[in-house]
Amino acid sequence: MKLVRLMLLTVSLPLAFAVIQPCFAKTTDFSAVVAAIKAGDYDQAEARIDRVLKAEPDNVNALMYKGNILYYRGSNVGGIQMYGNDDESIYDSSIGYIGEGSSLTTPKVAKQVAIYFRRALAQAPQRMDIQLGLCWTYANAGMKDALIARFPILKKYAHGHQGLQYNMGDYARVIADNYSFADGMAVYRAIEKLYPRDGNIVNDMGAMYFKKGDLRNALSYFTQAAGMKQQDDKTVANLVLFSAVVGDYGKSAYYQKQLSAMDKDTDYILYRALYHRLEGDQGWEKDTRLYMARNRNNAKRKPYVDMARSLLPVSGKYSYQQFQASTNFKVDTQVDLFNYEWGARAFPEQYGPTFHLAELLTYYHNYRKAIPLFAHIEKAGLAATPEQREQFEFYYAWALYRAGKGAQANQYWTHLLEAKQFYRKSAACYFLGNYYYKRKDYKKAADYFARVKDDASKSKYANYASNLYDRIKDKQ
């Protein structure tokens, strides 16, 4: 069986703007300034700009470049640096800490930059590159209130700029991801007030809560977005997926019918069949064949047609081997959820369907439903092989950890200290070490970190362990 790896919800696509977009004056040549900035020679760039400003104190482009230089110098843009807020998720296998330099800055630097940007905007408030640059500066410094105060001005001079609200959403995400989730959502609510009829903004707010694992608030915002006039198919598609994630398959099929009407397809027939099959209702086989007939010559729907065909019994019987075959098609996550839910009920003695259902639910933060499924696997002894046992304990430990049950998770991390797969072993060493690190039991923490610290390049968890070991090696 395949292990599905899909993105979280896709938020509305924002317009792409650089942090600060350069714009050249007609009378002053700034090419030498730009070259100096690109070379990182901020002293030379600032000296040139200061000479211009001395002669022309209201030169808009010179003021903008002065702000750029202060930002670049103060924020070390483009440098390689260590991240302070690392992603512990088992679903991100990239090496942690080292990466492309962040464009974040400090409030002190942002205030210095803002002096020059605001002077420029006093002369040319229509300059959207500087308006946007000032907003990015506040966002990258986590200055929620200063950012929100700029929004009415930004909208005023945008003159109907298409998608501006989604660009504002980028600012909210920067603050939510790097400073405070609550502050990021406050920025989103300010955007919502400026665009009260835009269901896509409300949808994006739901996506933020979903990403955080707050399913209750996510459902509230998704449902609100679906009832608004200004929304697109992504909003309804999110509800199709989310409803399946929380186990409301009837709602998922309901929203899929709305989505099919928007996209002018017949996918709702397949969802209707999957739902009635799950509920044991009559007529699902007829719907399955109807879907196959309607999409017989649709190349884009071939995986779904083939999957639908694999659901039908042969000579009145349906074997576990047939079910396994039905999971091998590249279809949407919600279709997999329908299918694995059915498989877990139909074949409770088999490891595959219950594990894959639990794993998918874990990926989408529904730990409340995933944990009992993992517990069933353990109680029924479904993980029969060493690889299945190791795999199951890895995801079970993560689900328990994310659900706030760290002590219970530790018993499974402990089993994984001897895991054959190094990624799992290093995760166990990191999470056990971090458990004691947070409790300032540095000796125990160091013992776990030491097991993988010399293999920091092999996994992100080994890298985390190595960095934390170095931080506490003298505190034991």
N, C-alpha and C positions, 0 to 999 in steps of 0.2 A: 504493500500500500504506500501511497505517496504521503509525505508530510507536508501539508500546505503551508506556504509562506507568502502571505499577502500583506500589502500595506494596511495601515489603519485607515480611517476614513479620509477621503480626499476632500480637502477644503477648497473653496472656490479659488480659481487661479488668480493670483495677484499680478498687477502690472509690475514689470521689472524696472527698478530705478537703482542707479548706483547710490552709494552713501551720499556723495556730493557730485553732481555732474558739472564739469568745467564748461564755461562759456566764454568766448573771447571777445574783448572789446574791439571796436573797429579802429580806434585811434592808438591803442597801446599794444605793443607786442609782448605777450606773456609766454612765448615759447621757451625762453630761457628759464623762466620760473617753473614751468611744467617739467622741463628736463631735470632741473635740480630736485624737484619733489620726487620724480620717478627714481632718481639716483639715491634718494635718501639724504641728500645734502640740504637739510632744512635751514641751516644757518645761511647758506648762500641764497636760498629761495626767499627767506624772510628779509634779508638785507635788500634784495631787489624790490620786493613788495613795499618795504618801508620807504624806499626812495620815491616810489610812485605815489604813495599816500601822503608823503610830505608835500609833494607838489600838487596832488589832486586828492584831498582828504575825503571827497565824496565819490571817488571812482568805484563804481559798484563791483566791477570784476576784481579790482585790487582788494576790496574788503572781503569778497568771497574767498579769494586765494589766501588771504591772511587767516581767515577762519579754518580753511583746509590745512594750512601748515601747522597751526596750533593743535588741530585735531590729530593729524598724523604723528606729530612729535609726542604729544601727550598720551597717545593710545598705542603706540608701537604697532601700527597697522602692518600686517604682512609678516610679522615676526613669528618664528616657531616658539610655542610656549606650552607650559603645562596647564591643563585644564583643572579647575578646582571643583567643578560639579560634574562628576563622571556618571555615565550611564551604566548602571549595574545589570541591566536587562540581559537575560540569557539569549534574547533574540537579536542582539547586536554583538557580533563576534569580532568587531574591529579592535585593534590594540588601543587601549585607553591612554589618557594623559597627553600623548604627543600628537599634534595635528596641526592643521593650518591655524595661523594666528587669528584670534578673535578680533572683531572690530569694535568690541565693547570699550567703553571709556568710563571716566569717573565724572561725578557731578562737577568737581572743581574744573576739570578740563572743559566740560560741556558749557559751563557758564562763561568761560573765557571765549570759546568759539562763538557762542550766541551773541556776545557783544558786537562782533563784526558782522555776523549774518543779519542781525536786527538793524544795524546801521545801513547795510546794503538794501534791506527790504524797505526801509524808510524812504529810500530814493526810488526804488523800483519794486513795489509790492507785487507786480504781475510776474516777477521772475519765479516761475514754479520750481526751477532747479534749486534755487536757494530756499524757497519755502519748504520743499521736501527735504533738503539737506538739514535744515534746522530741526525738523521733526525727527529725522533719523538720529541726529545728535542727541536729542532728549531721550529717545527710545533706547539708544545704546548705552546711555548713562543710567537708565532705570528711573528717569524723572517723570513719573506718571502725571503729576499735576501740571507741570509746565507743558508737557506734550498735549494733554487734553485741552489746555487753554488755547493752543494753536489751531485746533481743528476747525472752529468756525471761520477763522481767517483763511485757512487752507482751502476750505470749500468755497468761500467767497470769490477767491481769485482763480479757482479751477475752471470756471466758466463751462460747467457741464462735462468736465473731464471724465471720460468713461472709465469706470472701474476704480475711481479714487478711493471709495470706501474699502475696497479689498487691499489697496496699498496701505491704508490706515490699519487694516487687520494685521499686516506684517509687523507694524510697530507693537501691537498688542502681544503678538507671539514672541517677539524678542524679549519683552518684559516678563511675560509669563514663564518662558523657558530659562531665563538667566537671572531673574531677580525675585519676583513674587508672582505666584499664580493669581492670587487675589487682585493684585494691582493690574495684571494683564487683562483680567476679566473686567475690571473697572474701565479700562480703556475701551474694551469691546462694547460695554454698555453705553459709553459716550458716543461711539460710532453709531450704535443702534438708535440713539436719540436723534442724530442728524439724518439718518436714513430709516425712518420708522416703518416703511413699507417693504423693506428689502429682506425677504425671507432667507436669502443666501447668507447674510450676515448672522442671522439667528442660527442658521444651520452650522456655520463655522464655530459659533459659540458652543453648540452641542458637541462638535467634533473635538474641541479643546477639552471639554469635560470627559468625553469618551477616552481620549488619549491619556488623561490623568487616571482613568479607572473609576470615575464617578458616574456610574450608569444611571442613577436616579435623575441627576440634573441633565445628563445627556439626553435621556428620553424626553424630558420636559421641553428642552429647546428644539429637538428634532420634530416633535409633534407640533409645537407652535409654528415652526418654519413651514411645515407641510400645509398648514391652513392659511398661509399668507399668499397674497396675489403675486407678488414679485419673487418668484423662486424658480429654479430650473430642475432638470431631471436629477442632478447630483443630490439635491435635498431629499427627493423621494427615494433615490437609490440608497441613501444612508439609512432610511427607515426600513427598507427591505432587509438590509444586512443587520441592523441593530435589533429589529424584532426577532430575527432568528437567533441572534446571540443571546438574548434574554429568554429564549424558549417560547416566544409567542409566535408560533409558526402560522397560525391563522392570520394574524396581523401582517406577517411577512408576505403571505400570498395576496392579501388585500391590497397592500401598497404596491406589490408587483403589478397588479392589474392597472393601477393608476399610472405606473411607470411605462407599461406597455402602450397605454393610450397616448402618452407623451412621445414615446419613441417609435410608435407605429410598428410594433412587432407582436409576436404571439407567444412570448415567453410566459405570460400569465397562465397559459394552458398547462405548461410543464409544472409551474409552481402549484397550481390547483391539484394536479395529479399527485405531486409529492406530498402535499398536505393531506389529501384524502387517503393516500397510502399509509401515511404515518398514523392517521386516526382509525385505520381499519375500515374505512367506508367503501361502499360499492362505487364503481364507476371510475376508479383511478386508472385502471388498465385502458378503458375506452379513451380517456383524456390523453394518456400517454401515446396511444396510437394516433390520435388526432394531431398531437403536437408533431409527431414524426412525419405525418403526411403533409402538414402545412409547411414544414421546413425541409422537405426531402431534397430540394435543389438549392438550399441556402448554405453556401460554403462557410460562412461565418458561424453558423449554428451547428456545424457538423459534430464537434465534440459533444454538444448537448443532445443531438439526435442519437449518436452512438451510445451515450450514457443512458438515455431513455430506453433504448432497445435492450440494454443490459439489465434493466429493472424487471422486464417481463418474465414470468415463470415459463419454464420449458416443460411441456407435458403436465401442466398443473402443479409443478414443483419448483421450488427456488432454493438452490443450495448455497452454502457459505462460499464456495468457490465462485459462484456467479456474483455474489455480493462483493467479493474481493475485486473481481473484474470491473464492477461498476464504479469503483473508487479510483480507477486509473486514468480518468479523463480530466483534462484541464478545464474546469468549470469554475464558476464563481463560488466564493467561500460559502455563501448562504445555501447554495445547492448542496455543497458538501455537508453542511450542518444538518439539513433535512435528511440526507442519506445516512450519515453516521448516527444520527438520533434513531432512525428506524433500525439500523443494523445493531445498535447497542441493545435495543429492545428485543429484536428477533433472535439474536445470537448472544445471550448474556454469558455464555460459557466461553466465548472467544475473547482473546486479548485485544485484537485489532480495532474493532469499531468503538469499544468503550474508551480505549486509550486515545485514539485520534479525536474523538469527540471531546474528551477532557482536555487534550492539548490545545485544540482550537479555542475552546472556551477560556483557557488560561491565557492564550495569546491576546484575546479580546477582553481580558480583565474580569470575566465572570467567574471569580474564584468561588463564590457561594455555590454555584452549580458544579464546578469542576472538582472541587475537593471531595464531595461524596462519591464521585465516579472513580477517582483515584483510590479512595478508601475501599470501594467495592473490588477493584483490581487486586488490592492487597489481601483483603479478607477471603476472596474466592481463589486466590493463588493463580490468577490468570497469567502473570508474568512468568512464563515457564522456562525461558532460556536466560543465561547470564546477561545477554545484550538487552533483552526485554526488561529484566530486573533493573539494570543500570539506567536504561532509558526512562523507565517509569519513575524511579526514585529521583532522578534529576528534575523532571517536570513537577513532580509532587512536592519536592522540597521548595522549588521556586514559587509554586502556587501558595503554599503555606506561608512562606516568607512574605509574599506580597499581601497576603490576607492579615498580616500582623501577628502571625503565630510562629515567631522566630524560634522559640525553644522547641516546639514540635518539629519544625523544619530541620533543626540541628541533628536529630536522630537519622535523618536520611542523608544529610550532608556528610555525617560521620561514615555512613556506609560507603559513600562515594570517594573517600580518601584513597581507596585502592582501585578506583575505576580504571579500566583499560584505556578509555578515551581521555587524553590529557586535558581537553577543554573541560570536561566534567570534573575531573580530579582537581584542576586548578580552581574551578568555581567553588568546590567544597572547601578547599584550603582558605580561599578568600572569605567566604561567608562565615565560616567558623571563626577565623581569625578576627574578622571585623566585629563579630558578636562580642568577643572579649575585649577588643580594642575600645568599643563604645562604652564598656563597663570599666575601663582603665585597668584591666587585668593584663598588663602588657607582656608578662612572661608567657601566659597561655597564648595570647595573640601572636607573639613572635614565633612560638613553636609551630603554629599552623602556617604562617607566612613563609617561614624558612623552608618548608617542604618544596616550594615551587619558585622561590625568589631568584634562583640562579637560571631559571628558564623564562625570564620575563618576555623574551621575544616570541614565545610560542603561543601565548594567548593573552587576551586583555586582562583576565583575572590574575594570571601570574604577574603581569605588569603592575596591577593594582597592589598585589601582595608585596612585590618588591619595593614599591614606593612607600607603602605603609611600614614595612619592616625597617627601612632606612630612617623613617621618622621616629621609631620607638626603640631602636636597638640600644640606645644609651639610657633608656628609662627602666630597663628590666631590673 
